[in-house]
Amino acid sequence: MTMQPEELKQLRTARGVSQKEFGTAIGLSAVFIGMMERGEKPIELRTALAAKQWAAGMDRIGLKATDPEERAARKLCEYYGHFPDSETKDGPAWRAYLPVVRLVLDAARPVED
């Protein structure tokens, strides 16, 4: 059975990521992700498998993509040309950017008198 457009969209939105972030993670453009989610392009088996594998990986490590620190770390990782979900010896690549994100967020907090 093939993956349906609604199923693909639900996989992505349940984890709080944009079409661009999702596309980057599975090697497709945001435009193409949108076309598949609207049923304008077929969802190939390899795409469905990649999407399910990505979702399982996110669930396995307890990712909450709606967490501001994580989202910022993922964006920073992408900015420097890395794939946020690529595995390193220390876990997903985006986690290496968490200390920088936390430092910036801490510096941006209002100073109490």
N, C-alpha and C positions, 0 to 999 in steps of 0.2 A: 504494500500500500504506500502511496506517495504522500509526502507532507503537503498539507493544505496551506494556503496563504494565511489564514487566521492562526493556524498553529505556529507558523514561523514568527508572526508578529507577537503572539503571546509569549513565546520563548524569550524574545528580546525584551519586551516591555515589562515582563514579570521581574526582570533583573535590573530594570531602571537604566538601560543604556540607549543611546541614540542609534539611529540607523548607521551613522558614520562610524561610531565606536564598534558596533556589531560587525559592520562590513570589514573594518580593519582587522578585527579578531579572526574572521574566517576567510579573509583574502578577496573580498568583493567590494565594489563601490557602494556608497550610500544610495545612489540613484538606482542601481540594480536591486539592492535590498528592497527599496520602495516599490519597484515594479513587481517583484515577486510577492510582496505583502498585499498588493492590490490585485494580484492574479493576472497581471499583464505579461509576465514571463513565467515559464514553468520552473518549478523547484526541482532541480536534478537530485538524484540520489546522493551524489557526493556532497552537495550543498546541505542536504538534510542531515547527513551523517556528521558533517563538520559543525553544524549548528547544535545538534544534540550533544556532541562531544564537548563543545565550548560551554554549553549550559550545565552539563554534568560537572565540568571542572569548576565552574563558578560556584555551584552548589556544594561541591566537595570541600572547598576551602572556606565555606561560610561567607562568601563575598556579599556585601551589601553595597551595590553600586550607587545607592542613593546617599551613602555616607560622604559628606563634603570633603573630608581628607582624602578618601580613596579616589573620588572623582578628580580632585585636583592633581593627585599623584599620577593618575592615568593620563591626564591631559599633558602634564609635564613630560612624562615618558614619551608620549607621541610627539611632542614638540621637538624633542631631541632625536627623533627618528627611530625610536625603538617600538616594538610591539608590546603593549602592556601585559598581555597574557602569556608571552613567551617564558618558558621555564628557565630559570638560572639555578645555580647551586643553592641559592638562598630563597627559592620560591619564585613567584611571578615577578617579572621585571619591574612592574610598577611599584612594588613594595620598597625598592631601593630609593625611591623619591620621597617616601613618607617623612623622613627626618627634615628635609628641606621644606616641605609643605607645612609641617608643624611649626617650624621656626618662623616662617613667613606669617602664618596665622596668629601665632603668639605675638609677633611684633605688631600686628595690625589691631590687636585688642586695645580698647581704651585703657588708659592709665588711670588707676584710682588714686585720688588725693589722700 
